[in-house]
């Protein structure tokens, strides 16, 4: 292949129509390379997501696929898409992304938090996790130098340091996400691993600086005096001291000037900070240490408290982490030629390196953890977790290759070692250490228990979940409405649901909350919450006789329901209140705008409804509580109008019980509207048969349990009679005869505007009137027929809606159904067992 003069490469082409091939020009080729890398790495990340693998695995594997190991075996493809002259351009852009990502990593790493959490066990485990693999790395270095051609051309000291560092590293950001994914951050294993990994991270950067100082110019470069390395290290120490003594107070001053009260941070401060990242990188490069070290140290100077760090991250991380950083990981893969590992001896070396790397890290951590009296299973889990590689590992390897300390074969072996050790972390943790994530249900918890059980009579425990400040007014109004004026108190457990993503800000939230997985509760006043949410509930808890305990749950949406259900079980709550995934906002007199939180949050609600150990209520908010004040006072004179729509069944009885608690409040006016069938219509009953083939997304599901309809009717009448006698004079009771169209009767109540809140049961064991709606296309099937009708965005309903599901194991199994009309019943039972039919009307049999 002909040599290309890099200085002759032009930036942009004149276009294909003018005879230019865009792939021969720097910028168009960079666009093609970037797009290809992003598409391939994202596709691999999607494939590896079920295995709970970190994104870095997909990005490195994508580079290996695109490089000489796989697609690059086609020389035409390699010379056109990744020609040798384009490598410096791609790596320069990737290095800019790496520089700013290391700045974000520095922001993530809270040194004061490390000091607080680092006990003797964490320090001992971190020390063992570094020293034992480092010593193993010396042995590996000796073997590789004797076996691999060219490895002995490098000075022994720099080669040993690079090998020791590459084997002793633990990737703190990757580990934090793995712990959060497996909900281990609340456990002793998680806390110890986080503290040890943070200490390991700091030590890794020191060792990396040492490795770079020793590396010099590599093979064929100018041989330096040993004193030069000493001066480089001393200059590095002086740089760190200057940053901590001078720059850190300056950044504290900048953060104070960018106060939370301001709507936006002054752009001058943002530009100043980003320029500081570049300058810090240049200074460390000038010293002789890699520029990323300067960016990392500058990140450490940013204050972790307040909103300045959050806003810095928000302005940089998506572009850096989503676009530029994958280029760096992929470039590592592009430089990895698995074909260089050929022959039984080379593959034997790969197995040896992986075995020694895993054994040194896992066994070293295991032995030390056992000496601190940590159980064997937890000690082994710690060893596996500390074996996680990632970003710093690749940086070390790339610098080693850049300095020509590592040749192609050694580089390929170590990259595959890093990939393998990180890949096996999640499966091994799942196999060795499975925290108790099952939901135990020792008792049935529902509102009816509070009326009958002496142990629950004195206190109502509620777990309320919020997505953000927008849910606060309606939730406070709802809690205030059920607060009793009697001596008994209401205890509110408040859970802020935060989605765990690949963003750096997710890890910062994990660290600020200190606890994740099955969350840790704090008293108000010292929470990790946003200022608006904290102040609102703090003010309300002081004004009202309600004990409020907040927490933050940071999880992926697929496992968020486990957090909610575990806390409900652990705190013995009677009811979970969930926010609907849509919220309506008034615009003018007649118009409404819908704010959709996300379809993923709908899945969270669905799974909570399926697995909750207590009753569940879903609040569809259309402005309930928007009285002009963020925090309503207990003595407020605003009257709230509440209507309970009653058809019958366990869920409706739970809704009636909830409404009874509201009727006790002096400023809440409660109306019960009971739908009754028209005389002579009772005999026109229907049957429902399970239809597993129907979609559960747009078909209602009903309980498959057999229940005595006569007994249920008696319980309904008894509940209504008790409500009327208990709240006579405080609550109004209306019977509404259901005409031919139940839907219109319900919508008439919702559209009237006479009520601020409508309370309905989900109707899993439906009355004959609700069963008529079984074949109706569902927009929100998880709310049941009546709740779905009232929550629909196209029906013109103006009232907020609370849909209640009573906890009862008898109704745990649900299935979509289809109607069997009275005339088809005889033919149906001739084909199938009548036990599969849900009997709705006794008279129809």
Secondary structure as GFF3:
##gff-version 3
##sequence-region A 1 845
A	DSSP	three_ten_helix	6	8	.	.	.	ID=ss1
A	DSSP	three_ten_helix	16	18	.	.	.	ID=ss2
A	DSSP	three_ten_helix	22	24	.	.	.	ID=ss3
A	DSSP	alpha_helix	26	48	.	.	.	ID=ss4
A	DSSP	three_ten_helix	49	51	.	.	.	ID=ss5
A	DSSP	alpha_helix	55	66	.	.	.	ID=ss6
A	DSSP	three_ten_helix	71	73	.	.	.	ID=ss7
A	DSSP	alpha_helix	75	81	.	.	.	ID=ss8
A	DSSP	three_ten_helix	84	86	.	.	.	ID=ss9
A	DSSP	alpha_helix	87	108	.	.	.	ID=ss10
A	DSSP	alpha_helix	111	117	.	.	.	ID=ss11
A	DSSP	alpha_helix	120	147	.	.	.	ID=ss12
A	DSSP	three_ten_helix	151	153	.	.	.	ID=ss13
A	DSSP	alpha_helix	156	168	.	.	.	ID=ss14
A	DSSP	alpha_helix	172	181	.	.	.	ID=ss15
A	DSSP	alpha_helix	188	215	.	.	.	ID=ss16
A	DSSP	alpha_helix	226	242	.	.	.	ID=ss17
A	DSSP	pi_helix	243	247	.	.	.	ID=ss18
A	DSSP	alpha_helix	248	257	.	.	.	ID=ss19
A	DSSP	alpha_helix	267	287	.	.	.	ID=ss20
A	DSSP	alpha_helix	291	300	.	.	.	ID=ss21
A	DSSP	alpha_helix	308	319	.	.	.	ID=ss22
A	DSSP	pi_helix	320	324	.	.	.	ID=ss23
A	DSSP	alpha_helix	325	334	.	.	.	ID=ss24
A	DSSP	three_ten_helix	338	340	.	.	.	ID=ss25
A	DSSP	alpha_helix	344	371	.	.	.	ID=ss26
A	DSSP	alpha_helix	376	386	.	.	.	ID=ss27
A	DSSP	alpha_helix	391	402	.	.	.	ID=ss28
A	DSSP	alpha_helix	408	432	.	.	.	ID=ss29
A	DSSP	alpha_helix	447	452	.	.	.	ID=ss30
A	DSSP	three_ten_helix	454	456	.	.	.	ID=ss31
A	DSSP	beta_strand	459	466	.	.	.	ID=ss32
A	DSSP	three_ten_helix	469	471	.	.	.	ID=ss33
A	DSSP	alpha_helix	472	481	.	.	.	ID=ss34
A	DSSP	beta_strand	489	499	.	.	.	ID=ss35
A	DSSP	alpha_helix	504	513	.	.	.	ID=ss36
A	DSSP	beta_strand	522	523	.	.	.	ID=ss37
A	DSSP	alpha_helix	531	543	.	.	.	ID=ss38
A	DSSP	beta_strand	546	555	.	.	.	ID=ss39
A	DSSP	alpha_helix	560	570	.	.	.	ID=ss40
A	DSSP	beta_strand	575	579	.	.	.	ID=ss41
A	DSSP	beta_strand	582	587	.	.	.	ID=ss42
A	DSSP	beta_strand	591	596	.	.	.	ID=ss43
A	DSSP	alpha_helix	599	611	.	.	.	ID=ss44
A	DSSP	beta_strand	615	620	.	.	.	ID=ss45
A	DSSP	beta_strand	640	646	.	.	.	ID=ss46
A	DSSP	alpha_helix	650	663	.	.	.	ID=ss47
A	DSSP	beta_strand	668	677	.	.	.	ID=ss48
A	DSSP	beta_strand	687	690	.	.	.	ID=ss49
A	DSSP	beta_strand	701	703	.	.	.	ID=ss50
A	DSSP	alpha_helix	709	726	.	.	.	ID=ss51
A	DSSP	beta_strand	731	738	.	.	.	ID=ss52
A	DSSP	alpha_helix	742	751	.	.	.	ID=ss53
A	DSSP	beta_strand	757	761	.	.	.	ID=ss54
A	DSSP	alpha_helix	768	771	.	.	.	ID=ss55
A	DSSP	three_ten_helix	781	783	.	.	.	ID=ss56
A	DSSP	alpha_helix	784	791	.	.	.	ID=ss57
A	DSSP	beta_strand	800	805	.	.	.	ID=ss58
A	DSSP	three_ten_helix	809	811	.	.	.	ID=ss59
A	DSSP	beta_strand	814	820	.	.	.	ID=ss60
A	DSSP	three_ten_helix	822	824	.	.	.	ID=ss61
A	DSSP	alpha_helix	825	831	.	.	.	ID=ss62
A	DSSP	three_ten_helix	834	836	.	.	.	ID=ss63
A	DSSP	beta_strand	837	839	.	.	.	ID=ss64
A	DSSP	three_ten_helix	842	844	.	.	.	ID=ss65
###
